[in-house]
Amino acid sequence: MAYKPFDADALIDATAPLLQLQVAPEHRAGIKANLKTAGKMAALVEQMKLEDDAEPAPVYRA
């Protein structure tokens, strides 16, 4: 399977009508930037390898 780069414009074009959103042209750049950031964050999470029996922690501490 070939890698296909994340296309924020295609995502905006496809999902805005489904969500019945009107995206103003002046907001599109901000939406695109946020989607790119979310895509980078998701890529980091996907790289994390977990054991099959891994369970979420009941309490999280920083």
C-alpha positions in Angstrom: 0.0 0.0 0.0 1.5 3.3 -1.1 1.7 6.2 1.4 -0.7 9.0 0.6 0.1 12.4 2.3 -2.5 13.9 4.5 -4.7 16.3 2.4 -6.4 18.8 4.8 -8.2 20.5 1.9 -9.8 17.3 0.8 -10.9 16.5 4.3 -12.5 20.0 4.7 -14.2 19.7 1.3 -15.6 16.2 2.2 -16.7 16.7 5.8 -18.0 20.3 5.9 -21.2 19.3 3.8 -21.7 16.2 5.9 -21.6 18.3 9.1 -23.7 21.0 7.4 -21.0 23.6 8.0 -20.4 26.7 5.9 -16.7 27.3 5.9 -15.9 31.0 5.4 -12.8 31.5 3.1 -11.0 33.5 5.9 -11.4 30.5 8.3 -10.1 27.9 5.9 -6.4 28.5 6.6 -6.9 28.1 10.4 -9.0 25.0 10.0 -6.3 23.5 7.7 -3.5 24.3 10.2 -5.4 22.7 13.0 -6.1 19.6 10.9 -2.4 19.3 10.0 -1.5 19.5 13.7 -4.0 16.9 14.6 -2.6 14.7 11.8 0.9 15.0 13.2 -0.4 14.2 16.7 -2.2 11.1 15.4 0.9 9.9 13.6 2.8 10.0 16.9 0.1 8.0 18.7 0.0 5.4 15.9 3.8 4.9 16.2 3.4 3.7 19.8 3.6 -0.1 20.1 1.4 -1.7 22.7 1.2 -5.2 24.0 -1.9 -7.1 23.1 -2.9 -7.3 26.8 -2.2 -3.6 27.6 -4.8 -1.9 29.7 -5.4 1.9 30.2 -4.3 3.3 33.5 -7.1 4.0 36.0 -5.3 7.2 37.2 -2.9 9.5 35.2 -0.3 11.6 36.9 2.1 14.1 35.4 
